[in-house]
Amino acid sequence: MRTFVLIMLLFVTPSVALGHGDISKLPPSVQILQYKMQLYMNPDDMGTRNKIALAYIATGKLDEAETNIQQVLDKDKNNFDALDEMGLIRFRQGKYKEALEYFDRAATINPDDMMVHVHKYQALSQLNQQDKAKAELTRAKALAKSPEDAKRIEKEIAFLSGKKADSK
């Protein structure tokens, strides 16, 4: 059985550069299948737990995302990706103050991550703290290193706002 799963994993796993906030070009439902197979092979792979949580967030399965992120945070309370993703979960739940607390913790660990500042911008906007929100968006844009980064900012804002981003 393990051999079959390993063979399937090799066929389903895309060869992409996985990075924070940009997990795959595959649909989230396929990503979830991929990551479930990887976790079957190695349940202690916290990086894969972070990735499956992002896919669950993208599909609106916040309980499943939270379960995986909590496992990561139980092992490492300062895991940047897990803190940022827990913030995303709280944001999607409408718990903007809690979301901001997670984003702040993540930003303390990695203040040069562009997306965490986009996330803080969104949470602060929802909390009607427009001056602070604007400062976070300015910081995120300053961290953008390419036109692709600027597009990623737009897409993330659209995603968190529940809108479709332009595919310019």
C-alpha positions, 0 to 999 in steps of 0.5 A, a space after each residue: 500500500 505504501 508503495 502505491 501511495 508513493 507512486 501516486 505521490 510522484 505522479 500528483 506532486 508538481 515540481 514547483 517552487 513552493 513559497 509562502 503564499 504561493 503554494 501551487 498552480 494546481 486547484 486547491 482541491 488537488 493540492 489538498 489531495 497531494 498534501 494529504 498523501 505527503 502527510 500520510 507518508 510523514 505525519 510530522 512534516 510541519 511544512 506540509 501541514 502549513 501548505 495543506 492549511 493554505 489550501 484549506 483556507 482557499 477552499 473555505 474549510 477553516 476548521 481543517 485549516 485550523 486543525 493543521 495550523 494548531 498542530 504546527 503551533 503546538 510544536 513551534 509557537 514561533 512558526 512564521 507561516 503558521 502564525 500568518 496562516 492562523 491570522 488568515 483563518 481568524 480574518 476569514 472568520 471575521 475575527 479581525 482583532 485576533 487576526 491582527 494579533 497573529 499577523 503582528 506576531 508573524 511580522 515580529 519574526 519576519 518584518 520583511 515578508 511582503 504578504 504579512 504586511 498585506 494581511 495586516 493592511 486588510 485586518 486594520 482596514 476592517 478594524 477602521 484603522 485606516 492610517 495604520 492600514 495605509 502604512 502597512 500597504 505602503 510597507 508591503 509595496 516597498 518590499 515588492 521587488 518586481 511587477 509580479 510582486 505588485 500583482 501578488 499584492 493585488 491578488 491577495 487583497 482581492 482574495 481577502 476581500 472576496 473579489 476576483 483579482 484582475 488577471 492583467 
